Amino acid sequence: MVQGIIIDEEFKGLLPALSAETFKLLEENILQNGCRDSIILWGDTLIDGHNRYAICTKHDIPFNTISKDFDSREDALIWIISNQVSRRNLTPIQLSHFRGLHYRADKKKVGNNSGRNQYNVEFPQNGEIPKIPSTVTRLANQYNVSKNTIGRDAKIAEVIEAIGAISPGAKQKILTGDVKIDKKELERLAYVPAEEVAELVECIEDGTYEKRKPGAPATPGAGSTDGGGFGGGAPAGGAPAGELPLTLILGKISNDVAYYSGLRGREFGDGPAELKSALRSYIGVLEDLLSLI
C-alpha cells in the first residue's frame, strides 16, 4: 500500500461524482476481484482513480500505481480533462465545463490571450515568425467544435467554478443533472453581478430553483412588419440571422441602436433588475460577435 498520497481538491473536483448506486457496484467489484486498474499519480498527488483509492484504503486492499510526469500544474489539469473526455459518456454541460477548463488552463500555461509566447514558438533560421494557431483555434480543432463554442464554454466553466466556490454541492448538482439548468442560462450568468449567482446557489441548495430561460432583451421594433430587430429572433419567413444579406443585417443593427437609444428617457421604476440582466446578456452576445469580425 502506497503511503503519503495527496488528494488535491481541485483535481478531485474535476471528476464527475458517482451516484451512490454506481459507487456501491464499484466497491463490490473491487472487494470481489481486487483493484485491477492502477491508481495514477503525479508525484505524490492523485490524479486518476479517486474512487478506487477511497475504496482500497477503506478496506485495506492493495493497489498498483502509475506515475505521470508533467511540467506544470496546468499540464496535469489538461491531462485529467482530456482523460475524462475520452473515457466517459458526458452530458453537454459536463463537456462544456471540461472544454472551458481546458481553455483556461491552456491560456494560463502560455500566459497570454492569444495562446502564444516566446517559449512555445520555434524561430526558423530565416528569422520569420511562424503563424501559431491560437488557443481557441487549437481547442476547436481538437474537440471538433467551433471557435464560438470554445469561447462560450470558457464562460460556462467560469460560472460553474464560481458556483463551486460558493457551494461544491450546488456545482455537482448542475454537473450531474440533478438540477436542470441549460447552457444558455449558465452563459448569461457570466454577465450578471455576483449577487445574482449567489442567489441562484441559495435556490439550488434549498431546492427552490426552477429552470429559467436566459434573460432576453425586449424585441426592438415591436409591432413592426419586418419580423423584429437583430436580437429579436428570426425575421419574417423564418430565415436565420446567419443567412441574411449584410445590408439587411446592418439595417437591423441600426434599428436596434435607435430603439435602445430611445429607452434612455424612459422611466423604469424601482425594479429594473430583469432589464439589466437582459441587457447584460445582449451585450455579451454582441461582444462575442464583435470579437469574430
LOTI-760670 format. One line per field, with one value per atom (N, C-alpha, C): atom name; chain; residue in one letter; x, y, z. Coordinates in pm, whole numbers, plus 50000, padded with zeros to 5 digits. Layout:
REM residues N
atomo = [CA  ...]
cadena = [A  ...]
residuo = [A  ...]
X = [X  ...]
Y = [Y  ...]
Z = [Z  ...]
//
This chain:
REM residues 293
atomo = [N  CA  C  N  CA  C  N  CA  C  N  CA  C  N  CA  C  N  CA  C  N  CA  C  N  CA  C  N  CA  C  N  CA  C  N  CA  C  N  CA  C  N  CA  C  N  CA  C  N  CA  C  N  CA  C  N  CA  C  N  CA  C  N  CA  C  N  CA  C  N  CA  C  N  CA  C  N  CA  C  N  CA  C  N  CA  C  N  CA  C  N  CA  C  N  CA  C  N  CA  C  N  CA  C  N  CA  C  N  CA  C  N  CA  C  N  CA  C  N  CA  C  N  CA  C  N  CA  C  N  CA  C  N  CA  C  N  CA  C  N  CA  C  N  CA  C  N  CA  C  N  CA  C  N  CA  C  N  CA  C  N  CA  C  N  CA  C  N  CA  C  N  CA  C  N  CA  C  N  CA  C  N  CA  C  N  CA  C  N  CA  C  N  CA  C  N  CA  C  N  CA  C  N  CA  C  N  CA  C  N  CA  C  N  CA  C  N  CA  C  N  CA  C  N  CA  C  N  CA  C  N  CA  C  N  CA  C  N  CA  C  N  CA  C  N  CA  C  N  CA  C  N  CA  C  N  CA  C  N  CA  C  N  CA  C  N  CA  C  N  CA  C  N  CA  C  N  CA  C  N  CA  C  N  CA  C  N  CA  C  N  CA  C  N  CA  C  N  CA  C  N  CA  C  N  CA  C  N  CA  C  N  CA  C  N  CA  C  N  CA  C  N  CA  C  N  CA  C  N  CA  C  N  CA  C  N  CA  C  N  CA  C  N  CA  C  N  CA  C  N  CA  C  N  CA  C  N  CA  C  N  CA  C  N  CA  C  N  CA  C  N  CA  C  N  CA  C  N  CA  C  N  CA  C  N  CA  C  N  CA  C  N  CA  C  N  CA  C  N  CA  C  N  CA  C  N  CA  C  N  CA  C  N  CA  C  N  CA  C  N  CA  C  N  CA  C  N  CA  C  N  CA  C  N  CA  C  N  CA  C  N  CA  C  N  CA  C  N  CA  C  N  CA  C  N  CA  C  N  CA  C  N  CA  C  N  CA  C  N  CA  C  N  CA  C  N  CA  C  N  CA  C  N  CA  C  N  CA  C  N  CA  C  N  CA  C  N  CA  C  N  CA  C  N  CA  C  N  CA  C  N  CA  C  N  CA  C  N  CA  C  N  CA  C  N  CA  C  N  CA  C  N  CA  C  N  CA  C  N  CA  C  N  CA  C  N  CA  C  N  CA  C  N  CA  C  N  CA  C  N  CA  C  N  CA  C  N  CA  C  N  CA  C  N  CA  C  N  CA  C  N  CA  C  N  CA  C  N  CA  C  N  CA  C  N  CA  C  N  CA  C  N  CA  C  N  CA  C  N  CA  C  N  CA  C  N  CA  C  N  CA  C  N  CA  C  N  CA  C  N  CA  C  N  CA  C  N  CA  C  N  CA  C  N  CA  C  N  CA  C  N  CA  C  N  CA  C  N  CA  C  N  CA  C  N  CA  C  N  CA  C  N  CA  C  N  CA  C  N  CA  C  N  CA  C  N  CA  C  N  CA  C  N  CA  C  N  CA  C  N  CA  C  N  CA  C  N  CA  C  N  CA  C  N  CA  C  N  CA  C  N  CA  C  N  CA  C  N  CA  C  N  CA  C  N  CA  C  N  CA  C  N  CA  C  N  CA  C  N  CA  C  N  CA  C  N  CA  C  N  CA  C  N  CA  C  N  CA  C  N  CA  C  N  CA  C  N  CA  C  N  CA  C  N  CA  C  N  CA  C  N  CA  C  N  CA  C  N  CA  C  N  CA  C  N  CA  C  N  CA  C  N  CA  C  N  CA  C  N  CA  C  N  CA  C  N  CA  C  N  CA  C  N  CA  C  N  CA  C  N  CA  C  N  CA  C  N  CA  C  N  CA  C  N  CA  C  N  CA  C  N  CA  C  N  CA  C  N  CA  C  N  CA  C  N  CA  C  N  CA  C  N  CA  C  N  CA  C  N  CA  C  N  CA  C  N  CA  C  N  CA  C  N  CA  C  N  CA  C  N  CA  C  N  CA  C  N  CA  C  N  CA  C  N  CA  C  N  CA  C  N  CA  C  N  CA  C  N  CA  C  N  CA  C  N  CA  C  N  CA  C  N  CA  C  N  CA  C  N  CA  C  N  CA  C  N  CA  C  N  CA  C  N  CA  C  N  CA  C  N  CA  C  N  CA  C  N  CA  C  N  CA  C  N  CA  C  N  CA  C  N  CA  C  N  CA  C  N  CA  C  N  CA  C  N  CA  C  N  CA  C  N  CA  C]
cadena = [A  A  A  A  A  A  A  A  A  A  A  A  A  A  A  A  A  A  A  A  A  A  A  A  A  A  A  A  A  A  A  A  A  A  A  A  A  A  A  A  A  A  A  A  A  A  A  A  A  A  A  A  A  A  A  A  A  A  A  A  A  A  A  A  A  A  A  A  A  A  A  A  A  A  A  A  A  A  A  A  A  A  A  A  A  A  A  A  A  A  A  A  A  A  A  A  A  A  A  A  A  A  A  A  A  A  A  A  A  A  A  A  A  A  A  A  A  A  A  A  A  A  A  A  A  A  A  A  A  A  A  A  A  A  A  A  A  A  A  A  A  A  A  A  A  A  A  A  A  A  A  A  A  A  A  A  A  A  A  A  A  A  A  A  A  A  A  A  A  A  A  A  A  A  A  A  A  A  A  A  A  A  A  A  A  A  A  A  A  A  A  A  A  A  A  A  A  A  A  A  A  A  A  A  A  A  A  A  A  A  A  A  A  A  A  A  A  A  A  A  A  A  A  A  A  A  A  A  A  A  A  A  A  A  A  A  A  A  A  A  A  A  A  A  A  A  A  A  A  A  A  A  A  A  A  A  A  A  A  A  A  A  A  A  A  A  A  A  A  A  A  A  A  A  A  A  A  A  A  A  A  A  A  A  A  A  A  A  A  A  A  A  A  A  A  A  A  A  A  A  A  A  A  A  A  A  A  A  A  A  A  A  A  A  A  A  A  A  A  A  A  A  A  A  A  A  A  A  A  A  A  A  A  A  A  A  A  A  A  A  A  A  A  A  A  A  A  A  A  A  A  A  A  A  A  A  A  A  A  A  A  A  A  A  A  A  A  A  A  A  A  A  A  A  A  A  A  A  A  A  A  A  A  A  A  A  A  A  A  A  A  A  A  A  A  A  A  A  A  A  A  A  A  A  A  A  A  A  A  A  A  A  A  A  A  A  A  A  A  A  A  A  A  A  A  A  A  A  A  A  A  A  A  A  A  A  A  A  A  A  A  A  A  A  A  A  A  A  A  A  A  A  A  A  A  A  A  A  A  A  A  A  A  A  A  A  A  A  A  A  A  A  A  A  A  A  A  A  A  A  A  A  A  A  A  A  A  A  A  A  A  A  A  A  A  A  A  A  A  A  A  A  A  A  A  A  A  A  A  A  A  A  A  A  A  A  A  A  A  A  A  A  A  A  A  A  A  A  A  A  A  A  A  A  A  A  A  A  A  A  A  A  A  A  A  A  A  A  A  A  A  A  A  A  A  A  A  A  A  A  A  A  A  A  A  A  A  A  A  A  A  A  A  A  A  A  A  A  A  A  A  A  A  A  A  A  A  A  A  A  A  A  A  A  A  A  A  A  A  A  A  A  A  A  A  A  A  A  A  A  A  A  A  A  A  A  A  A  A  A  A  A  A  A  A  A  A  A  A  A  A  A  A  A  A  A  A  A  A  A  A  A  A  A  A  A  A  A  A  A  A  A  A  A  A  A  A  A  A  A  A  A  A  A  A  A  A  A  A  A  A  A  A  A  A  A  A  A  A  A  A  A  A  A  A  A  A  A  A  A  A  A  A  A  A  A  A  A  A  A  A  A  A  A  A  A  A  A  A  A  A  A  A  A  A  A  A  A  A  A  A  A  A  A  A  A  A  A  A  A  A  A  A  A  A  A  A  A  A  A  A  A  A  A  A  A  A  A  A  A  A  A  A  A  A  A  A  A  A  A  A  A  A  A  A  A  A  A  A  A  A  A  A  A  A  A  A  A  A  A  A  A  A  A  A  A  A  A  A  A  A  A  A  A  A  A  A  A  A  A  A  A  A  A  A  A  A  A  A  A  A  A  A  A  A  A  A  A  A  A  A  A  A  A  A  A  A  A  A  A  A  A  A  A  A  A  A  A  A  A  A  A  A  A  A  A  A  A  A  A  A  A  A  A  A  A  A  A  A  A  A  A  A  A  A  A  A  A  A  A  A  A  A  A  A  A  A  A  A]
residuo = [M  M  M  V  V  V  Q  Q  Q  G  G  G  I  I  I  I  I  I  I  I  I  D  D  D  E  E  E  E  E  E  F  F  F  K  K  K  G  G  G  L  L  L  L  L  L  P  P  P  A  A  A  L  L  L  S  S  S  A  A  A  E  E  E  T  T  T  F  F  F  K  K  K  L  L  L  L  L  L  E  E  E  E  E  E  N  N  N  I  I  I  L  L  L  Q  Q  Q  N  N  N  G  G  G  C  C  C  R  R  R  D  D  D  S  S  S  I  I  I  I  I  I  L  L  L  W  W  W  G  G  G  D  D  D  T  T  T  L  L  L  I  I  I  D  D  D  G  G  G  H  H  H  N  N  N  R  R  R  Y  Y  Y  A  A  A  I  I  I  C  C  C  T  T  T  K  K  K  H  H  H  D  D  D  I  I  I  P  P  P  F  F  F  N  N  N  T  T  T  I  I  I  S  S  S  K  K  K  D  D  D  F  F  F  D  D  D  S  S  S  R  R  R  E  E  E  D  D  D  A  A  A  L  L  L  I  I  I  W  W  W  I  I  I  I  I  I  S  S  S  N  N  N  Q  Q  Q  V  V  V  S  S  S  R  R  R  R  R  R  N  N  N  L  L  L  T  T  T  P  P  P  I  I  I  Q  Q  Q  L  L  L  S  S  S  H  H  H  F  F  F  R  R  R  G  G  G  L  L  L  H  H  H  Y  Y  Y  R  R  R  A  A  A  D  D  D  K  K  K  K  K  K  K  K  K  V  V  V  G  G  G  N  N  N  N  N  N  S  S  S  G  G  G  R  R  R  N  N  N  Q  Q  Q  Y  Y  Y  N  N  N  V  V  V  E  E  E  F  F  F  P  P  P  Q  Q  Q  N  N  N  G  G  G  E  E  E  I  I  I  P  P  P  K  K  K  I  I  I  P  P  P  S  S  S  T  T  T  V  V  V  T  T  T  R  R  R  L  L  L  A  A  A  N  N  N  Q  Q  Q  Y  Y  Y  N  N  N  V  V  V  S  S  S  K  K  K  N  N  N  T  T  T  I  I  I  G  G  G  R  R  R  D  D  D  A  A  A  K  K  K  I  I  I  A  A  A  E  E  E  V  V  V  I  I  I  E  E  E  A  A  A  I  I  I  G  G  G  A  A  A  I  I  I  S  S  S  P  P  P  G  G  G  A  A  A  K  K  K  Q  Q  Q  K  K  K  I  I  I  L  L  L  T  T  T  G  G  G  D  D  D  V  V  V  K  K  K  I  I  I  D  D  D  K  K  K  K  K  K  E  E  E  L  L  L  E  E  E  R  R  R  L  L  L  A  A  A  Y  Y  Y  V  V  V  P  P  P  A  A  A  E  E  E  E  E  E  V  V  V  A  A  A  E  E  E  L  L  L  V  V  V  E  E  E  C  C  C  I  I  I  E  E  E  D  D  D  G  G  G  T  T  T  Y  Y  Y  E  E  E  K  K  K  R  R  R  K  K  K  P  P  P  G  G  G  A  A  A  P  P  P  A  A  A  T  T  T  P  P  P  G  G  G  A  A  A  G  G  G  S  S  S  T  T  T  D  D  D  G  G  G  G  G  G  G  G  G  F  F  F  G  G  G  G  G  G  G  G  G  A  A  A  P  P  P  A  A  A  G  G  G  G  G  G  A  A  A  P  P  P  A  A  A  G  G  G  E  E  E  L  L  L  P  P  P  L  L  L  T  T  T  L  L  L  I  I  I  L  L  L  G  G  G  K  K  K  I  I  I  S  S  S  N  N  N  D  D  D  V  V  V  A  A  A  Y  Y  Y  Y  Y  Y  S  S  S  G  G  G  L  L  L  R  R  R  G  G  G  R  R  R  E  E  E  F  F  F  G  G  G  D  D  D  G  G  G  P  P  P  A  A  A  E  E  E  L  L  L  K  K  K  S  S  S  A  A  A  L  L  L  R  R  R  S  S  S  Y  Y  Y  I  I  I  G  G  G  V  V  V  L  L  L  E  E  E  D  D  D  L  L  L  L  L  L  S  S  S  L  L  L  I  I  I]
X = [50085  50000  50088  50063  50142  50103  50204  50180  50199  50132  50153  50093  49990  49924  49844  49857  49792  49666  49557  49433  49423  49428  49414  49266  49207  49062  49024  49109  49077  49079  49180  49186  49067  49038  48926  48794  48780  48658  48634  48738  48721  48645  48641  48582  48433  48351  48207  48181  48100  48073  47991  48025  47948  47822  47716  47596  47624  47543  47561  47553  47462  47446  47569  47622  47740  47862  47876  47990  47982  47861  47842  47879  47841  47875  48027  48093  48239  48303  48251  48306  48291  48174  48152  48246  48269  48357  48501  48547  48684  48699  48596  48601  48610  48543  48543  48667  48712  48816  48947  48951  49069  49068  49165  49174  49260  49196  49268  49324  49264  49314  49406  49517  49616  49567  49615  49595  49706  49671  49769  49807  49938  49991  50076  50077  50174  50257  50375  50450  50376  50338  50258  50110  50073  49936  49853  49737  49647  49579  49587  49522  49419  49417  49314  49296  49169  49139  49097  49033  48994  48895  48799  48701  48766  48850  48920  49011  49077  49167  49088  48972  48890  48845  48805  48758  48873  48987  49101  49153  49159  49207  49105  48978  48874  48883  48910  48909  49051  49152  49292  49321  49279  49300  49422  49518  49637  49603  49683  49662  49797  49801  49921  49910  50024  50025  50108  50072  50148  50181  50304  50347  50347  50295  50298  50387  50453  50542  50488  50464  50413  50502  50512  50595  50529  50396  50325  50192  50132  50000  49897  49911  49819  49826  49948  49962  49891  49900  49831  49679  49630  49487  49440  49517  49479  49477  49573  49573  49448  49412  49292  49169  49157  49042  49034  49146  49147  49115  49165  49140  48992  48929  48787  48702  48734  48655  48664  48779  48800  48736  48708  48667  48524  48457  48326  48218  48094  47978  47934  47967  47943  47820  47756  47643  47695  47607  47652  47714  47657  47711  47848  47864  47994  48100  48063  48157  48196  48098  48127  48218  48191  48271  48416  48436  48572  48644  48574  48638  48675  48585  48614  48731  48740  48853  48983  48976  49095  49143  49050  49085  49152  49096  49151  49290  49306  49436  49541  49501  49595  49640  49546  49581  49671  49642  49726  49867  49877  50007  50095  50037  50117  50125  50033  50048  49998  49916  49855  49729  49655  49524  49531  49639  49647  49682  49732  49775  49914  49993  50129  50224  50348  50453  50588  50694  50826  50875  50807  50853  50793  50682  50621  50625  50711  50731  50875  50892  51026  51058  51166  51203  51289  51248  51328  51453  51544  51671  51656  51551  51533  51477  51449  51404  51256  51183  51039  50967  50876  50800  50682  50676  50566  50433  50326  50194  50154  50127  50089  49940  49864  49721  49697  49596  49562  49504  49495  49438  49298  49214  49076  49070  49159  49161  49207  49312  49364  49260  49192  49094  48970  48931  48818  48847  48968  49007  49015  49069  49085  48950  48855  48725  48621  48662  48573  48447  48469  48360  48405  48317  48352  48430  48498  48569  48470  48351  48247  48212  48202  48167  48271  48399  48505  48494  48466  48451  48335  48222  48108  48138  48209  48245  48330  48419  48503  48417  48313  48222  48142  48096  48021  48107  48232  48323  48349  48362  48384  48270  48146  48029  48020  48042  48033  48138  48258  48361  48326  48263  48219  48111  48021  47918  47984  48084  48154  48229  48279  48349  48254  48127  48026  47973  47945  47886  47927  48023  48060  47941  47848  47730  47643  47625  47545  47611  47743  47819  47796  47806  47788  47647  47549  47410  47390  47457  47448  47516  47637  47714  47652  47590  47528  47387  47331  47196  47088  47126  47024  46945  47012  46947  46951  46837  46828  46847  46963  46992  47066  47014  47073  47197  47270  47398  47380  47271  47248  47230  47163  47145  47278  47361  47493  47577  47571  47648  47600  47469  47415  47467  47483  47525  47668  47744  47879  47875  47759  47747  47662  47629  47545  47628  47578  47652  47667  47771  47797  47680  47607  47493  47388  47367  47266  47310  47440  47492  47474  47502  47485  47339  47247  47104  47066  47121  47092  47143  47264  47321  47231  47182  47094  46967  46913  46792  46821  46939  46976  46989  47052  47074  46945  46851  46726  46617  46652  46559  46450  46462  46355  46387  46503  46540  46448  46398  46321  46392  46393  46463  46405  46497  46456  46521  46451  46510  46605  46712  46803  46727  46765  46702  46718  46609  46613  46571  46640  46603  46469  46400  46275  46301  46207  46228  46226  46335  46337  46235  46175  46081  45956  45913  45793  45676  45600  45485  45517  45645  45680  45655  45656  45625  45749  45870  45990  46038  45958  45993  46075  46091  46163  46306  46378  46514  46616  46742  46853  46856  46821  46822  46688  46590  46455  46415  46509  46474  46479  46426  46431  46339  46374  46287  46170  46080  45965  46011  45941  45980  46066  46115  46186  46333  46392  46533  46620  46717  46806  46895  46946  47027  47149  47206  47327  47308  47180  47155  47111  47103  47057  47165  47127  47225  47285  47409  47477  47401  47342  47269  47151  47083  46969  47014  47128  47184  47220  47287  47326  47202  47097  46975  46912  46914  46856  46939  47074  47158  47126  47110  47076  46943  46846  46716  46731  46816  46838  46899  47000  47066  46964  46880  46778  46680  46643  46546  46599  46722  46777  46815  46852  46879  46752  46639  46512  46470  46530  46495  46556  46654  46726  46633  46530  46441  46324  46319  46203  46223  46114  46118  46087  46177  46160  46113  46095  46050  46163  46128  46225  46283  46235  46281  46325  46434  46477  46575  46575  46676  46667  46546  46531  46581  46555  46604  46756  46816  46962  47021  46961  47010  46998  46883  46862  46963  46986  47080  47223  47260  47394  47411  47305  47310  47325  47250  47256  47395  47449  47584  47686  47672  47764  47760  47639  47626  47693  47671  47730  47882  47935  48080  48141  48072  48119  48120  48014  48006  48114  48137  48238  48377  48403  48537  48567  48463  48482  48502  48481  48486  48626]
Y = [49880  50000  50124  50214  50336  50433  50492  50585  50728  50822  50963  51016  50953  51003  51128  51230  51359  51369  51410  51436  51585  51624  51765  51792  51883  51904  51957  52040  52089  51975  51890  51775  51682  51656  51569  51626  51760  51824  51819  51785  51771  51646  51549  51419  51419  51379  51368  51271  51314  51231  51108  50993  50872  50875  50820  50804  50701  50703  50609  50464  50439  50304  50260  50351  50319  50297  50380  50364  50230  50192  50065  49947  49955  49848  49839  49955  49956  49897  49930  49878  49726  49674  49530  49459  49522  49462  49454  49560  49562  49464  49452  49357  49213  49186  49050  49021  49120  49095  49170  49251  49333  49455  49543  49666  49638  49614  49574  49693  49811  49931  50010  50054  50125  50265  50312  50449  50532  50646  50728  50849  50872  50978  51075  51199  51299  51334  51278  51287  51208  51276  51213  51245  51320  51368  51276  51239  51152  51231  51180  51249  51162  51033  50947  50824  50793  50677  50711  50828  50872  50777  50728  50637  50502  50450  50325  50340  50454  50478  50484  50550  50559  50421  50337  50202  50116  50124  50042  50080  50208  50250  50215  50219  50184  50037  49952  49808  49747  49831  49785  49686  49725  49642  49697  49613  49662  49710  49803  49855  49894  49899  49942  50089  50152  50292  50310  50412  50455  50603  50640  50779  50852  50974  51061  51181  51232  51347  51464  51577  51697  51815  51909  52027  52130  52126  52227  52172  52243  52207  52214  52314  52327  52205  52153  52032  51914  51903  51795  51811  51936  51962  51922  51961  51931  51780  51707  51561  51500  51546  51494  51520  51643  51679  51592  51581  51501  51355  51305  51167  51144  51237  51223  51230  51325  51341  51216  51151  51036  50907  50900  50772  50768  50881  50883  50931  50889  50945  51068  51184  51308  51380  51455  51537  51659  51729  51850  51954  51970  52068  52023  51894  51844  51864  51838  51858  52005  52093  52236  52278  52227  52259  52216  52094  52045  52125  52153  52232  52371  52430  52563  52562  52459  52446  52423  52343  52319  52452  52531  52661  52751  52756  52842  52795  52664  52611  52634  52617  52635  52781  52873  53015  53054  52999  53030  52976  52861  52798  52882  52936  53014  53161  53205  53336  53455  53433  53547  53505  53606  53579  53508  53525  53464  53317  53269  53130  53110  53215  53204  53281  53238  53318  53276  53340  53314  53174  53103  52970  52860  52889  52784  52815  52908  52940  52908  52823  52793  52887  52962  53058  52990  52994  52934  53016  52960  53025  53150  53159  53278  53396  53374  53484  53512  53447  53471  53395  53464  53403  53324  53194  53115  53150  53129  53152  53033  53061  52956  52968  52861  52869  52916  52999  53046  52931  52955  52853  52812  52911  52880  52800  52831  52757  52613  52595  52461  52373  52430  52351  52324  52421  52398  52280  52275  52163  52032  52039  51917  51855  51941  51890  51887  51929  51927  52011  52132  52227  52361  52460  52590  52672  52775  52866  52938  52970  53031  52942  52812  52717  52718  52720  52723  52851  52964  53089  53083  53025  53012  52914  52806  52708  52771  52863  52930  53008  53073  53148  53053  52942  52844  52787  52752  52699  52803  52928  53036  53043  53032  53040  52917  52798  52676  52676  52725  52732  52835  52946  53046  52988  52909  52842  52743  52669  52572  52636  52758  52829  52865  52887  52917  52788  52690  52565  52449  52367  52250  52159  52152  52069  52119  52251  52309  52285  52296  52270  52126  52030  51890  51862  51928  51908  51955  52064  52113  52016  51971  51885  51746  51696  51564  51567  51687  51699  51689  51683  51683  51814  51920  52049  52077  52100  52121  52270  52304  52441  52435  52503  52488  52576  52548  52616  52764  52801  52943  53022  52962  53029  53043  52938  52946  53053  53060  53163  53302  53320  53450  53494  53398  53431  53486  53470  53527  53679  53737  53880  53949  53879  53937  53960  54042  54064  53934  53930  53810  53779  53882  53860  53771  53787  53704  53558  53535  53398  53338  53418  53370  53337  53415  53387  53256  53231  53106  52987  53000  52893  52866  52971  52954  52879  52911  52841  52694  52666  52527  52451  52513  52446  52419  52514  52492  52424  52388  52311  52391  52524  52607  52655  52615  52662  52601  52684  52638  52684  52597  52630  52759  52852  52979  52995  53059  53088  53206  53207  53321  53450  53559  53687  53729  53772  53813  53958  54039  54179  54193  54302  54328  54337  54286  54283  54422  54469  54601  54609  54726  54747  54665  54641  54560  54621  54533  54580  54610  54609  54636  54513  54529  54418  54349  54389  54327  54210  54164  54045  54072  54200  54229  54269  54306  54355  54244  54288  54194  54093  54136  54045  53981  54004  53959  53831  53748  53620  53626  53522  53513  53616  53671  53765  53694  53774  53715  53616  53503  53399  53293  53317  53215  53201  53290  53276  53309  53225  53255  53373  53442  53562  53533  53411  53377  53375  53373  53369  53503  53607  53737  53809  53888  53971  54073  54115  54209  54341  54387  54514  54507  54391  54376  54370  54300  54292  54432  54511  54647  54731  54712  54787  54752  54623  54580  54629  54630  54683  54831  54906  55048  55067  54982  54990  54962  54863  54830  54948  55011  55125  55235  55262  55365  55327  55199  55152  55166  55115  55119  55260  55344  55484  55551  55511  55569  55532  55428  55388  55478  55562  55642  55736  55784  55879  55815  55685  55616  55593  55601  55572  55424  55356  55212  55176  55274  55243  55193  55122  55081  54941  54869  54731  54691  54751  54716  54599  54515  54408  54316  54279  54189  54255  54387  54458  54463  54489  54491  54357  54249  54116  54088  54129  54106  54186  54311  54394  54340  54291  54233  54112  54030  53914  53956  54059  54109  54167  54242  54298  54186  54080  53967  53904  53889  53832  53923  54054  54147  54149  54144  54142  54017  53904  53777  53787  53846  53862  53956  54067  54164  54103  54013  53952  53863  53823  53735  53811  53942  54023  54080]
Z = [50000  50000  50000  49904  49893  50004  50068  50177  50127  50194  50168  50040  49988  49868  49903  49819  49843  49758  49821  49750  49724  49599  49560  49529  49604  49591  49453  49392  49258  49157  49164  49074  49098  49224  49257  49206  49215  49172  49022  48946  48801  48763  48852  48819  48848  48752  48778  48894  48989  49105  49066  49126  49104  49188  49135  49217  49327  49430  49541  49491  49396  49344  49265  49180  49099  49188  49290  49382  49455  49493  49562  49472  49344  49250  49231  49223  49210  49334  49449  49574  49580  49541  49543  49445  49330  49231  49282  49347  49399  49515  49597  49709  49657  49545  49491  49406  49329  49229  49253  49356  49379  49289  49308  49229  49106  48993  48872  48794  48811  48742  48834  48781  48861  48901  49015  49060  48995  48938  48867  48950  48961  49046  48964  49009  48964  49087  49095  49220  49326  49435  49540  49527  49424  49411  49322  49370  49296  49185  49062  48950  48879  48907  48849  48936  48967  49049  49190  49207  49341  49407  49332  49392  49427  49337  49367  49488  49496  49610  49741  49739  49860  49906  49811  49844  49896  49829  49869  50008  50036  50169  50278  50243  50340  50380  50283  50308  50312  50308  50312  50200  50080  49960  49885  49848  49777  49636  49586  49452  49392  49261  49190  49152  49129  49088  48961  48886  48768  48789  48763  48780  48647  48648  48531  48563  48460  48477  48397  48462  48396  48431  48339  48362  48452  48459  48537  48585  48678  48728  48615  48528  48417  48324  48303  48220  48285  48417  48488  48475  48488  48472  48333  48232  48094  48071  48130  48115  48178  48298  48365  48279  48229  48147  48022  47950  47826  47855  47967  48006  48035  48104  48136  48010  47921  47799  47712  47712  47624  47676  47805  47860  47912  47920  47983  47888  47915  47847  47927  47875  47948  47896  47983  47943  47869  47794  47725  47819  47938  48032  48083  48111  48155  48047  47921  47811  47799  47807  47800  47914  48033  48150  48129  48081  48059  47950  47840  47734  47783  47862  47915  48011  48097  48189  48113  48007  47924  47865  47815  47756  47860  47978  48083  48127  48141  48182  48074  47949  47839  47829  47843  47838  47955  48071  48188  48170  48104  48084  47994  47886  47792  47831  47918  47979  47900  47795  47729  47656  47607  47549  47414  47340  47208  47214  47329  47338  47283  47269  47219  47311  47319  47382  47328  47380  47324  47355  47447  47486  47400  47332  47250  47101  47062  46921  46883  46784  46734  46618  46633  46531  46424  46298  46192  46165  46091  46065  45980  45900  45817  45896  46025  46111  46106  46016  46007  46118  46183  46291  46233  46257  46200  46266  46191  46245  46332  46458  46552  46581  46569  46599  46743  46760  46894  46976  47107  47196  47151  47121  47086  46955  46861  46734  46755  46834  46858  46929  47029  47103  47020  46937  46848  46755  46703  46617  46695  46816  46897  46933  46970  47014  46903  46782  46667  46690  46743  46763  46706  46706  46653  46756  46708  46799  46889  46837  46920  47038  47011  47117  47227  47191  47292  47375  47310  47384  47481  47437  47527  47640  47607  47711  47820  47781  47880  47978  47929  48017  48106  48048  48126  48238  48205  48308  48416  48376  48473  48573  48522  48610  48700  48642  48722  48833  48803  48906  49012  48972  49069  49161  49102  49183  49279  49229  49313  49427  49406  49513  49626  49592  49694  49756  49669  49715  49625  49667  49587  49557  49651  49631  49518  49509  49401  49266  49263  49140  49094  49186  49149  49101  49160  49117  48974  48937  48800  48704  48741  48651  48636  48741  48734  48676  48660  48606  48711  48838  48943  48942  48902  48881  48731  48671  48528  48498  48446  48408  48274  48174  48042  48026  47918  47897  47868  47802  47775  47904  48000  48129  48201  48198  48261  48193  48061  47990  48028  48041  48079  48214  48305  48441  48446  48337  48333  48324  48292  48271  48378  48484  48588  48714  48809  48933  49013  49095  49176  49268  49307  49396  49333  49202  49135  49130  49110  49112  49251  49355  49493  49522  49468  49488  49422  49302  49233  49315  49370  49452  49572  49634  49750  49712  49594  49548  49519  49463  49437  49568  49666  49794  49869  49864  49939  49856  49731  49649  49583  49580  49523  49382  49329  49196  49091  49003  48889  48763  48665  48542  48482  48451  48393  48257  48169  48039  48054  47976  47983  47956  48023  48001  47857  47798  47658  47649  47574  47562  47491  47525  47456  47307  47229  47084  47028  46969  46909  46796  46786  46676  46691  46816  46837  46761  46697  46622  46477  46439  46301  46217  46088  45999  45947  45993  45938  46020  46115  46191  46314  46353  46476  46448  46557  46545  46539  46537  46523  46635  46757  46871  46898  46811  46841  46774  46732  46673  46522  46459  46313  46251  46135  46066  46003  45946  45878  45773  45767  45673  45736  45860  45933  45900  45820  45786  45905  45939  46049  46016  46121  46101  46016  46027  45954  45804  45756  45612  45557  45640  45596  45516  45414  45344  45440  45413  45500  45512  45402  45406  45502  45504  45594  45739  45762  45898  45948  45862  45901  45931  45852  45877  46009  46044  46170  46288  46272  46379  46400  46292  46303  46375  46343  46411  46559  46593  46733  46807  46745  46808  46837  46739  46756  46866  46868  46967  47109  47131  47266  47308  47210  47244  47293  47235  47276  47417  47473  47610  47716  47675  47774  47849  47785  47852  47921  47923  47982  48130  48205  48349  48370  48442  48462  48602  48688  48823  48911  49017  49118  49096  48996  48984  48845  48792  48657  48653  48755  48761  48640  48599  48485  48357  48343  48225  48224  48339  48348  48308  48358  48326  48176  48118  47974  47892  47931  47857  47868  47987  48001  47910  47903  47815  47670  47630  47494  47463  47557  47541  47523  47602  47591  47453  47397  47262  47160  47173  47077  47087  47210  47226  47166  47183  47124  46972  46915  46771  46721  46794  46753  46751  46846  46853  46733  46659  46544  46413  46417  46293  46274]
//
